[in-house]
Structure formats: structure tokens, C-alpha cells
Amino acid sequence: MSKNSRHRSRYLSSGLSALLLAGLIGADGAQANQPSWYEDVILLEVDGRPFDTGASQPSLSGIWFEEEASGHAAPVLHDYDGDGLLDLLVGGFSGRFRVYLNEGAPAAPVFTDYEWIPAGGDVATLYNFCSVAAGLRLVDLNGDGWKDLTAGSYAPGQIYWFAGSEEGFQARETLTDWGGIPIMTRLDEVAEAPHFAYGAKPAWIDWEGDGDLDLIIGNMQGDLVLRRNHGPNPRPGVTMRADQPVFDAYDWPGGQAQLDVFDFIEGGGGPLIEAEYLSPAAADWNGDGKVDLIVATQSGAVYLLTRLEAPADAEEGTARFAPPEMLLPAVPGGTFQPPQLVEAGTAIQIERGPRASVDVADFNGDGRPDLIVGDWSRSIRPRPDLSDADRQAFRELQAQLVELDRRAGLTDEAGPFRERLRGTTVYYEDEALMAEMEALVQQLVTYLIPESDNPRHRNRLRGYERQHGRVWIYMRR
């Protein structure tokens, strides 16, 4: 079976994946079986509180975009204001980008309030509405000395840039290939619904050693592809500005086309072949002077692709990478991690969630690159006035829902307790099962604190969930 068909079947069935309702979580948020490469993990704080894109906290100018309440975080550490300190930039669910200026010191960053990153006289925005945070990268794409903001979006999967200038970022433009066609993976599937270029995330690497930054794109399908940069556009026209780089076409005659990065990994992609929503970053992870690729995934797992010396008989400028090395494992529950049960009024922190986005930066100024990970998670809170009898009744309702799933034929390695907020196909196809499931959920939610005042959500878990986007710092030894 081809990678394309294998991923297509997995995607279409993913809505049936099971969820366990998590019990009380540990206070330190650390993962089990900690890898040896890091010595500490920090849940990033802002103004003394755990960072959370879903916390409904307006910016300094008082602006809040309601879509951000859906959580998700794609963090980047970058000196935004040129003061020598790494600032925190975060792409979120709304397709907008925050900047938290660093008010601390090189070895001790301090972040408080944020502002939305502007572009073209307004808030920088792109179309993002499902399953991922809009990932950003800052690079000098056109060689004019100003950092440009580049980003991908959920749909239709284009790559955008906001050109930097003395006045700030300019209005959004779409990166195009040499013929003026928007750069997208799976361009041949655009007419399909859905097509599988969704969830595009960019990274930039000098693949050929020619001084130009080439474009790596990960997407929801699990593709990891390369579009090579051939330098400034020599023939400006309607579809391409003069200083936009010329990129390979999707299917350029003569063999120059979109390249599959997996073809340049020893032994192929390994576990990355089966992963989805790939989110790449480029950085010299091991200090050997060669830029490696770090790739985050939907499950929360993060992999390192170490760049190797190219074989002597390889085509000049050809990159080669070692097999994927796991830096972080998938989170418990993986792609469809359940809502985490958090007691109201406690200081217990949410554990790291799935839908990871990554960056690499020296967070504490010790000269070693650290791993910056953004995630998505959900929590539900039991009412604080529950008696012991109430808690027992709650557990019994969970057990009844588990048994209902088993009778419906729904099982999964993560466990059979399902996400009730959207339902699953098997319930929609069986009215009796649906009625039984809805009746149990209506009883279950009476023990929870509501998070939504939407009447449509009153008897569904959706109205009782908080969504989060956290940022975790894994400190190198």
C-alpha cells in the first residue's frame, strides 16, 4: 500500500478513535521514562501563570479573538525587538500571532503581557480553523536585511509570507513557484474535499549549501517535502513580486520538482512514515555545524533527523539524514488524548498534550540548544461540592459508557471511553445506541462545571471542556 493510500484510510477512520477520561494528574507535568538528553522540563509561565493560549486573556490593546479559546500553541523564540533577548512568539488557532517581549535577562527570560503581531496596518492573519496552531518562522527570505514572517495554515495548505521592512511586516502574500502557482503539497488533490495538503507547517534550511534558504513543508497527511529556492525572481510579474525567491514547481518537467525528504533519510522515514501533522524545525542540534531537522507530530512525539555528510558519489548539494531518533515519546492517549480531569481550585498543571509544534533555541543562555514544544490539551473540572456518593455515581456512569462502547463494537488501544462532544459514526447510524449514549452523557455532565453558556452544549461534554495551548521547555544537559 502506498503512503498516500495508507494515510488516507487512517485519516478517514480517525474520528472513531477512543478516549479515556484521565484521572487526577501529577503536579510536575513530567513524562514517564524521561529521555537522557534533557535534565529538566519547564511549563512556561507568563506573568506568573502557566502560559495558555486558550485562557481568554486579551492583548495589551484589549483585543481577544474568540477562536483562540480552542487552544493550540506553535511557539518560536526570537529576538523580535532587537534588544538581544529572546522574545516569545506564538501562533494560535485563530491564524494570528502573539509576541511576548522578554523583560528578563539572557539566562532568565521573563514574559508578561502580549500584543498581536501587526502586518500591513492590521493584525497579521491567515486562514486557520482546525486541528493545528498556525506555525510561524522568521527568516530573511529575500536577503534585504529584514526578517520576514512566514507561516502555513490549516487550509488550503498554502505557505504565506509577511515581508519585513523598516516599517514592520507588510501585508500577507502567498509564496508561489516559478510559474506563479501557490506553493502547496499535494497540488493534484486540491479539487478533492478534503484534500490532504491541510495543516501546512514550514521550516527553512540551506539544503544545497548555495546560500539560499530552501523550504521544508510538513502537513496533516504526514508528508515532509522540499521546495528548492533558486534565488530572486529575475522576471517580476503579476503573480510574483520582484524580490520573491523562485521555488521549484510542484511537478517541474525534467525531474526538478517537489522532493520527498524521506528519500534522503537512511532507511526511509521509520516511525515518521506513519505519523501525521508533521511540524518541522531546522537547527544545529548537536553542534557539528550542520543544520538538522527536528520534526514534531500529531501524537506529541518529536524526532531528530541528524544531518550527515553526503556520500562522495552523491550529487553536489544533496542532503542526507540519519534515521529518526525519538527525542520525546507520544503523550499518553496519543493523537486523541482525553480531557484531563482537574479538581477545581487546585494548582495542578495539565500534562503535555498532542498536536506538537517545535522550535529550538538556547532558552537559558548556557550555550546549549533547548527544545521548545507547543501543544493542545483539554480539561474538565468536577463540581467542588461533590460528595463521596456523587463521585461514586460519576465513576459508575463512566463505566456504563465504557460498556456501551464495547457493545457498539468500538475499541482502541487508548481505551474505550469516547469523546462525547461530537459523537461517532456508529452512534449516528444506530438511533437506539445514540439515545442511550446521550442519556448517559446528560447524567455525567451534571457532575461537572460548565465552561460554555451555549444551550446547544448543555448536555454534551463540549460545554464542559476547557481547551489549552501550552508551551514546554526541555532543557538540555
C-alpha positions in Angstrom: 0.0 0.0 0.0 1.4 3.4 -0.9 2.0 6.1 1.8 -0.8 8.2 0.2 -3.4 5.5 0.4 -2.3 4.3 3.8 -2.6 7.8 5.3 -5.9 8.4 3.6 -7.5 5.4 5.2 -6.1 6.2 8.6 -7.3 9.8 8.4 -10.9 8.9 7.4 -11.2 6.5 10.3 -9.5 8.7 12.9 -12.8 10.1 14.1 -13.6 6.7 15.6 -10.5 6.7 17.9 -11.3 6.1 21.5 -10.7 8.3 24.5 -10.1 7.6 28.2 -11.2 10.1 30.7 -8.0 10.8 32.6 -7.8 10.6 36.4 -6.1 13.2 38.6 -2.7 14.2 37.1 0.7 14.8 38.7 1.7 18.2 39.7 5.1 18.3 37.8 3.7 17.5 34.4 6.8 15.4 33.6 6.5 12.5 31.3 7.3 8.9 32.3 10.6 7.3 31.2 12.4 10.7 30.8 15.0 10.6 28.0 18.6 11.2 29.0 19.2 14.2 26.8 17.4 16.7 28.9 17.7 17.5 32.6 14.6 19.4 33.3 11.2 20.3 31.7 9.6 23.7 32.4 6.0 24.6 31.8 6.4 28.2 30.6 4.8 30.9 32.7 3.6 34.3 31.7 3.1 36.9 34.3 3.4 34.2 37.0 0.7 31.9 35.4 1.1 28.9 33.2 1.1 30.1 29.5 -2.2 29.1 27.9 -3.5 30.4 24.5 -7.0 29.2 25.5 -7.1 31.4 28.6 -9.2 34.2 27.1 -6.6 36.8 28.1 -6.8 39.9 25.9 -3.7 41.5 24.5 -2.3 44.8 25.8 -4.5 46.7 23.3 -7.6 44.8 24.7 -8.1 42.6 21.7 -9.1 38.9 22.0 -10.0 36.6 19.2 -12.6 34.0 20.3 -11.1 31.3 18.1 -8.1 31.3 20.4 -10.2 29.7 23.1 -9.8 26.5 21.1 -6.2 26.3 22.4 -3.2 25.1 20.4 0.2 26.7 20.5 3.1 26.9 18.0 5.9 28.7 19.8 9.1 30.4 18.5 11.8 32.1 20.5 13.2 35.0 18.5 14.7 38.4 19.3 11.7 40.4 17.9 12.6 43.9 19.1 16.4 43.6 18.6 17.4 44.1 22.3 19.5 40.9 22.4 16.9 38.9 24.4 14.8 36.1 23.0 11.1 37.0 22.9 8.2 34.6 22.7 6.2 34.4 19.5 3.2 32.1 19.4 0.9 31.1 16.5 -2.5 30.0 17.6 -5.8 28.5 16.5 -7.1 31.8 15.1 -4.4 32.1 12.5 -2.9 35.1 14.3 0.4 35.5 16.1 1.3 36.8 19.6 4.5 38.4 20.7 5.6 38.4 24.4 8.6 40.7 24.8 11.3 39.3 27.2 11.6 41.6 30.2 14.2 39.4 31.9 17.8 38.6 31.2 19.6 36.3 28.7 19.7 33.4 31.3 16.4 34.1 32.9 13.6 35.1 30.4 10.5 36.8 31.9 7.3 37.2 29.9 4.2 39.2 30.9 1.7 40.7 28.5 1.5 40.2 24.8 0.4 42.0 21.6 -0.8 40.7 18.3 1.9 40.9 15.6 0.9 43.5 13.1 1.3 43.4 9.3 0.1 45.8 6.6 -1.6 48.1 9.1 -3.7 45.4 10.7 -3.2 42.2 12.7 -1.3 39.6 10.7 -3.8 36.9 9.8 -4.2 33.8 7.8 -6.9 31.2 7.4 -6.7 28.6 10.2 -9.7 26.8 11.7 -9.0 23.2 12.6 -6.6 20.8 14.4 -3.4 22.9 14.4 -1.8 26.1 15.6 -0.7 28.3 12.7 3.1 27.8 12.7 5.4 30.7 12.0 9.1 31.0 11.1 11.2 34.2 10.9 13.8 34.3 8.2 15.3 36.9 5.9 13.7 35.3 2.8 14.6 37.9 0.2 18.0 38.9 1.5 17.1 42.6 2.2 18.4 42.5 5.8 14.9 42.4 7.4 13.4 39.3 8.9 10.2 38.1 7.2 7.4 36.3 8.9 6.5 33.1 7.1 3.7 30.7 8.1 1.5 27.9 7.0 -2.2 27.4 7.6 -4.7 24.6 8.0 -6.5 25.1 4.7 -5.9 25.2 1.9 -2.3 24.5 2.9 -0.6 27.4 1.3 2.6 29.0 2.6 2.4 32.7 3.3 4.9 35.5 3.9 4.7 38.9 5.5 7.7 40.7 4.2 9.8 42.5 6.7 10.7 46.2 6.3 11.8 49.3 8.2 8.1 50.0 8.8 7.4 46.5 10.0 5.8 43.5 8.4 3.9 44.1 5.1 0.6 42.7 4.2 0.3 38.9 3.7 1.3 37.4 0.3 1.2 33.8 -0.9 4.5 32.2 -1.8 4.4 30.9 -5.4 6.5 28.7 -7.6 8.3 29.8 -10.7 5.1 29.9 -12.7 3.1 31.9 -10.1 1.2 28.9 -8.7 0.8 28.9 -4.9 3.3 26.6 -3.1 1.3 23.7 -1.7 1.9 20.0 -1.2 -0.4 17.6 -3.0 -1.4 20.2 -5.5 -3.1 17.5 -7.6 -5.6 16.9 -4.8 -6.8 20.5 -4.3 -10.2 19.7 -6.0 -10.9 16.9 -3.6 -12.7 17.5 -0.3 -10.9 17.3 1.9 -7.5 17.3 0.2 -4.5 16.3 2.2 -2.3 19.4 2.0 -4.0 20.7 5.1 -2.1 21.8 8.2 1.0 23.1 6.4 4.0 23.9 8.6 7.2 25.5 7.1 10.8 25.3 8.1 13.8 26.8 6.3 17.2 25.1 5.6 20.0 25.7 3.2 19.6 22.2 1.6 22.1 22.6 -1.2 24.7 24.7 0.5 24.3 27.5 -2.0 23.4 30.3 0.5 19.7 30.2 -0.3 17.1 29.1 2.2 15.1 26.2 0.9 11.6 25.4 2.1 10.6 22.3 4.0 6.8 21.7 4.5 5.1 19.2 6.8 1.4 18.6 6.6 -1.5 16.7 8.1 -1.0 13.8 5.7 2.4 13.1 7.2 4.3 14.4 4.1 7.7 16.1 4.6 8.7 17.7 1.3 11.3 20.1 0.0 10.9 23.0 -2.5 14.3 24.4 -3.5 15.0 28.1 -3.7 16.7 29.3 -6.8 17.2 32.9 -5.7 15.5 36.2 -6.5 12.9 36.3 -9.2 14.5 37.6 -12.4 11.2 38.3 -14.2 8.7 40.2 -11.9 5.1 39.9 -13.0 1.6 40.0 -11.8 1.8 36.8 -9.8 5.3 37.3 -8.3 6.9 40.3 -6.8 10.5 41.2 -7.8 12.2 40.1 -4.5 10.3 36.8 -4.0 12.5 33.8 -4.4 11.9 31.4 -7.3 10.9 27.9 -6.0 10.7 24.6 -7.7 7.3 23.9 -9.3 5.2 21.1 -7.9 5.9 18.9 -11.0 8.7 20.7 -12.9 9.5 19.0 -16.3 12.9 17.4 -16.4 12.8 15.9 -12.9 13.2 19.1 -10.9 10.1 19.0 -8.6 8.9 18.8 -5.1 11.2 16.4 -3.3 10.3 13.9 -0.7 12.6 14.4 2.4 12.0 10.7 3.3 14.0 9.8 0.2 17.1 11.4 1.8 16.8 9.6 5.2 18.9 6.5 5.7 16.4 3.6 5.7 13.5 5.9 4.9 11.3 7.7 7.4 11.0 4.9 10.0 8.2 5.8 12.5 7.7 9.1 10.8 6.1 7.3 7.8 3.0 6.6 10.0 2.9 9.9 11.7 0.5 12.8 10.9 0.5 16.6 11.1 4.3 16.9 10.8 5.7 20.1 12.1 9.4 20.6 11.2 12.1 22.9 12.6 15.7 23.3 11.3 18.6 23.8 13.8 22.1 22.6 14.5 21.0 20.2 17.4 24.4 18.5 18.0 26.8 21.5 17.4 28.6 20.0 14.4 27.9 22.9 12.2 25.3 21.1 10.1 21.6 22.0 10.3 19.5 19.1 11.4 15.7 18.7 11.2 13.5 18.3 14.3 10.0 17.0 13.5 7.0 17.1 15.8 3.9 15.0 15.2 0.2 14.9 16.0 0.7 12.3 18.7 3.1 14.6 20.6 6.2 12.5 19.6 9.2 14.6 18.5 12.0 13.2 16.3 15.5 14.3 15.4 16.9 13.8 11.8 20.6 14.4 12.2 22.2 15.7 9.0 25.0 13.5 7.7 28.0 14.1 5.4 26.8 13.3 1.9 28.4 10.3 0.2 31.3 11.0 -2.1 29.4 9.9 -5.1 26.3 11.9 -4.2 25.1 14.8 -6.4 26.6 18.1 -5.3 24.4 19.8 -2.6 22.4 16.7 -1.8 21.4 16.5 1.9 21.4 13.2 3.8 20.0 12.4 7.3 20.3 9.7 9.8 17.3 7.5 10.7 14.8 9.3 13.0 15.8 9.4 16.7 13.0 9.9 19.1 13.5 13.0 21.4 10.1 12.8 23.0 7.6 10.0 23.0 3.9 10.3 22.1 1.8 11.5 25.0 -0.5 9.1 26.9 -3.6 8.7 24.7 -1.6 9.9 21.7 -3.4 11.8 19.0 -6.8 11.6 20.7 -5.7 12.3 24.3 -8.7 12.5 26.5 -9.8 15.5 28.5 -7.8 15.6 31.7 -9.8 15.7 34.9 -8.6 18.6 37.1 -10.0 19.4 40.5 -11.4 22.9 40.7 -9.4 25.3 42.7 -6.2 23.3 42.6 -2.8 24.3 41.3 -2.4 21.1 39.4 -1.0 21.6 35.9 -2.1 19.9 32.7 0.3 17.3 31.3 1.8 17.9 27.9 -0.7 17.2 25.1 -0.6 16.1 21.5 -0.5 18.2 18.2 3.0 19.2 18.9 4.8 22.2 17.3 8.5 22.7 18.0 11.3 25.2 18.0 15.0 25.1 19.0 16.6 27.9 21.0 19.0 28.4 23.9 16.4 29.3 26.5 18.7 29.8 29.5 21.8 31.2 27.8 24.0 28.2 28.7 25.2 27.7 25.1 23.2 24.5 24.5 20.1 24.4 22.3 16.9 23.6 24.2 13.7 22.1 22.7 10.6 24.3 22.8 7.3 22.4 22.4 3.8 23.8 22.0 0.7 21.5 22.4 -3.0 21.2 22.7 -4.9 19.7 25.6 -8.4 19.7 27.2 -9.6 19.6 30.7 -12.8 19.1 32.6 -13.5 20.1 36.2 -15.8 18.2 38.6 -18.0 20.4 40.7 -16.3 21.3 44.1 -19.4 20.3 46.1 -19.5 16.7 45.0 -20.0 14.2 47.9 -18.3 10.8 48.0 -21.6 9.3 46.8 -21.6 11.8 43.8 -18.1 10.8 42.9 -19.0 7.1 43.0 -22.0 7.8 40.8 -19.7 9.7 38.3 -17.4 6.7 38.1 -20.3 4.3 37.6 -21.5 6.5 34.7 -18.1 6.3 33.1 -18.2 2.5 33.4 -21.6 2.4 31.7 -20.3 4.5 28.8 -17.3 2.1 28.5 -19.7 -0.8 28.4 -21.9 0.9 25.8 -18.9 1.5 23.6 -18.0 -2.2 23.8 -21.5 -3.2 22.9 -21.3 -0.9 19.9 -18.1 -2.6 18.8 -15.8 0.4 19.5 -12.3 -0.4 20.9 -9.0 1.3 20.7 -5.5 0.9 22.3 -6.1 4.1 24.2 -9.3 2.7 25.8 -12.9 2.7 25.0 -14.2 5.8 26.8 -15.0 8.1 23.9 -15.1 11.8 23.2 -18.8 12.6 23.6 -18.8 16.1 22.4 -19.1 15.2 18.7 -20.3 11.6 18.7 -19.1 8.9 16.4 -20.4 7.3 13.2 -21.6 4.1 14.9 -23.9 6.0 17.2 -25.2 8.2 14.4 -26.1 5.1 12.5 -28.0 3.4 15.3 -30.7 5.6 16.9 -31.1 3.3 19.9 -27.4 3.4 20.8 -27.4 7.2 20.2 -30.3 7.7 22.6 -28.7 5.5 25.2 -25.4 7.3 24.9 -26.9 10.8 25.1 -28.9 9.9 28.2 -25.8 8.7 30.0 -23.8 11.9 29.0 -26.7 14.1 30.2 -26.3 12.4 33.6 -22.5 12.6 33.5 -22.3 16.4 32.9 -24.4 17.2 35.9 -21.3 16.4 38.0 -19.1 18.9 36.0 -18.5 22.6 36.0 -19.9 24.1 32.7 -17.5 26.1 30.5 -19.9 27.3 27.8 -23.2 29.1 28.1 -24.3 27.9 24.7 -27.6 26.0 25.2 -26.6 23.6 22.4 -23.7 22.4 24.5 -25.7 22.0 27.8 -25.9 18.2 27.6 -22.7 17.4 25.8 -19.1 17.3 27.0 -18.2 20.1 24.7 -19.9 22.6 27.0 -17.8 21.4 29.9 -14.3 21.3 28.4 -11.6 23.9 28.5 -9.1 23.8 25.7 -5.4 24.8 26.2 -2.3 25.6 24.3 0.8 25.3 26.5 4.5 25.8 25.9 7.1 23.4 27.4 10.8 23.9 27.6 13.0 20.8 27.6 16.4 21.9 29.0 19.5 20.2 27.6 22.0 18.5 29.8 
